[in-house]
Amino acid sequence: MKLIKTNDFELVKSKYLNVIKNTPNMEKYARWDYGKHPTDEMIRAYTDNGEMYILTDGENIAGMVALLMHQDQDYEDIAWSVRLESDQVATLHLLAVCPEFLGKGMGIKLLDEAAGLAVKNGKKALRFDTLSSNLPAQRLYEKTGFSYMGKKHLYAENTGWTDFWYYEKVLISEEI
């Protein structure tokens, strides 16, 4: 298994549509609704910018994630465990495991591979957010060494006003 950068918008879009349609309890936990979140524009931006990765298991795609080698401005006011510049942080977006691979450790593999890529790019922390309702994702994150760092009440097209929880994993502690 390995994480591979892809710029194949149609392939990635079809995989996200499959995740949304066939993941049990999607409407309860992640609450993704294609066209609201994620959107064509999001996926196209990530693929065009070289930030979209797929996790392969042989010839099959097991999952996807957007990995950005910076932190967006809306992350700056969270009380992170370490203060870092935007370009010292990698952030994850749209992490998804294909339904046929659920329960097979692919979420752990996606997070481990993303952390490895972040380290190779000199990043000192990996951060992301998730809905407060996404309990399975929160358990996965905490199981893999990420720490809950705070929350924000924000508006999203697919959820309306809701709480987003922010997570962090320090990657290079000796240099901080």
C-alpha positions as CSV (number, residue, x, y, z in Angstrom):
1,M,0.0,0.0,0.0
2,K,1.1,3.5,-0.7
3,L,-0.1,7.1,-0.9
4,I,0.2,8.4,-4.5
5,K,-0.4,12.0,-5.7
6,T,-3.0,12.2,-8.4
7,N,-4.4,14.9,-10.7
8,D,-7.2,12.6,-12.0
9,F,-10.2,14.7,-11.1
10,E,-12.8,12.3,-12.5
11,L,-11.4,9.3,-10.7
12,V,-11.2,11.1,-7.4
13,K,-14.7,12.5,-7.8
14,S,-16.1,9.0,-8.5
15,K,-14.4,7.7,-5.4
16,Y,-15.9,10.5,-3.2
17,L,-19.3,9.9,-4.6
18,N,-18.9,6.2,-3.8
19,V,-17.9,7.0,-0.2
20,I,-20.9,9.4,0.3
21,K,-23.4,6.9,-1.2
22,N,-22.1,3.7,0.4
23,T,-20.6,4.6,3.8
24,P,-22.9,3.5,6.6
25,N,-24.2,6.4,8.7
26,M,-22.6,9.1,6.5
27,E,-25.6,11.4,7.1
28,K,-25.1,11.0,10.9
29,Y,-21.4,11.3,11.3
30,A,-19.5,13.1,8.5
31,R,-22.7,14.6,6.9
32,W,-21.1,14.9,3.5
33,D,-23.5,15.9,0.7
34,Y,-21.7,16.0,-2.7
35,G,-22.1,19.5,-4.3
36,K,-22.2,21.1,-0.8
37,H,-19.2,19.3,0.8
38,P,-17.2,18.1,-1.0
39,T,-17.7,20.1,-4.2
40,D,-16.3,19.8,-7.7
41,E,-14.5,23.0,-7.0
42,M,-12.8,21.7,-3.9
43,I,-11.7,18.4,-5.5
44,R,-10.5,20.2,-8.7
45,A,-8.5,22.7,-6.7
46,Y,-6.8,19.9,-4.7
47,T,-6.1,17.8,-7.8
48,D,-4.9,20.8,-9.9
49,N,-2.6,22.0,-7.0
50,G,-1.0,18.6,-6.6
51,E,-2.5,18.2,-3.1
52,M,-4.8,15.2,-3.7
53,Y,-3.5,11.7,-2.8
54,I,-5.0,8.2,-3.1
55,L,-4.1,5.2,-1.0
56,T,-3.8,2.2,-3.2
57,D,-4.0,-1.5,-2.2
58,G,-2.7,-3.3,-5.2
59,E,-4.8,-2.0,-8.1
60,N,-7.6,-0.8,-5.9
61,I,-8.1,2.6,-4.3
62,A,-8.6,2.2,-0.6
63,G,-8.9,5.9,0.3
64,M,-8.2,9.5,-0.5
65,V,-7.0,12.6,1.3
66,A,-6.1,16.2,0.4
67,L,-2.7,17.0,2.0
68,L,-1.7,20.7,2.1
69,M,1.8,21.8,3.0
70,H,0.5,24.8,4.9
71,Q,-2.1,25.9,7.4
72,D,-5.0,28.0,6.4
73,Q,-5.7,31.3,8.2
74,D,-8.8,29.9,9.9
75,Y,-6.6,27.5,11.9
76,E,-4.5,30.3,13.5
77,D,-6.7,31.1,16.5
78,I,-6.8,27.5,17.9
79,A,-4.7,26.9,21.0
80,W,-2.3,24.5,19.4
81,S,0.2,22.7,21.6
82,V,3.1,24.4,19.7
83,R,3.1,27.8,17.9
84,L,4.2,27.3,14.3
85,E,4.2,29.4,11.2
86,S,1.7,28.4,8.5
87,D,4.5,26.9,6.3
88,Q,5.7,24.6,9.2
89,V,2.3,22.8,9.3
90,A,0.6,20.3,7.0
91,T,-3.2,20.1,7.0
92,L,-5.5,17.3,6.0
93,H,-8.9,17.7,4.2
94,L,-11.4,15.3,2.8
95,L,-9.9,12.2,4.4
96,A,-12.1,9.2,3.3
97,V,-11.8,5.4,3.3
98,C,-13.6,3.6,0.5
99,P,-16.6,1.6,1.9
100,E,-15.2,-1.7,0.8
101,F,-12.1,-1.1,2.9
102,L,-13.8,0.0,6.1
103,G,-12.6,-1.8,9.2
104,K,-9.3,-2.9,7.5
105,G,-7.0,-0.3,9.0
106,M,-7.0,2.0,6.0
107,G,-7.8,5.1,8.0
108,I,-4.7,4.4,10.1
109,K,-2.6,3.8,7.0
110,L,-3.9,7.1,5.4
111,L,-3.0,9.1,8.5
112,D,0.4,7.4,8.9
113,E,1.3,7.9,5.2
114,A,0.2,11.6,5.3
115,A,2.3,12.2,8.4
116,G,5.3,10.6,6.7
117,L,4.8,12.9,3.7
118,A,4.5,15.9,6.0
119,V,7.8,14.9,7.7
120,K,9.5,14.5,4.4
121,N,8.5,18.0,3.5
122,G,9.9,19.4,6.7
123,K,6.6,20.0,8.5
124,K,6.5,20.0,12.3
125,A,2.8,19.2,12.8
126,L,-0.1,17.7,11.1
127,R,-3.5,19.3,11.7
128,F,-7.1,19.1,10.6
129,D,-10.7,19.5,11.7
130,T,-13.7,17.3,11.8
131,L,-17.4,17.7,12.7
132,S,-18.2,17.2,16.4
133,S,-20.7,14.6,15.3
134,N,-18.0,12.4,13.5
135,L,-17.4,10.1,16.5
136,P,-15.8,7.3,14.4
137,A,-13.3,9.7,12.9
138,Q,-12.5,11.2,16.3
139,R,-11.8,7.7,17.7
140,L,-9.5,7.0,14.8
141,Y,-7.6,10.3,15.2
142,E,-7.1,9.8,19.0
143,K,-6.0,6.1,18.4
144,T,-3.3,7.3,16.0
145,G,-1.8,9.9,18.3
146,F,-3.6,13.0,17.4
147,S,-4.8,15.3,20.2
148,Y,-8.0,17.3,20.4
149,M,-7.0,21.0,20.6
150,G,-10.2,22.9,20.5
151,K,-13.4,23.7,18.7
152,K,-15.1,26.4,16.6
153,H,-18.8,27.0,15.9
154,L,-18.8,27.5,12.1
155,Y,-21.2,27.5,9.2
156,A,-20.8,24.9,6.5
157,E,-23.0,24.4,3.4
158,N,-23.7,20.8,4.2
159,T,-24.3,21.2,7.9
160,G,-25.4,24.7,8.7
161,W,-24.0,26.0,12.0
162,T,-22.2,23.3,13.9
163,D,-19.1,22.6,16.0
164,F,-15.8,21.7,14.3
165,W,-13.2,19.9,16.4
166,Y,-9.5,20.6,15.7
167,Y,-6.8,17.9,16.0
168,E,-3.0,18.0,16.0
169,K,-0.1,15.6,15.9
170,V,3.4,17.0,16.5
171,L,5.7,15.4,14.1
172,I,9.2,16.8,14.8
173,S,9.3,17.7,18.5
174,E,13.1,18.0,18.9
175,E,13.3,21.0,16.6
176,I,10.4,22.9,18.1
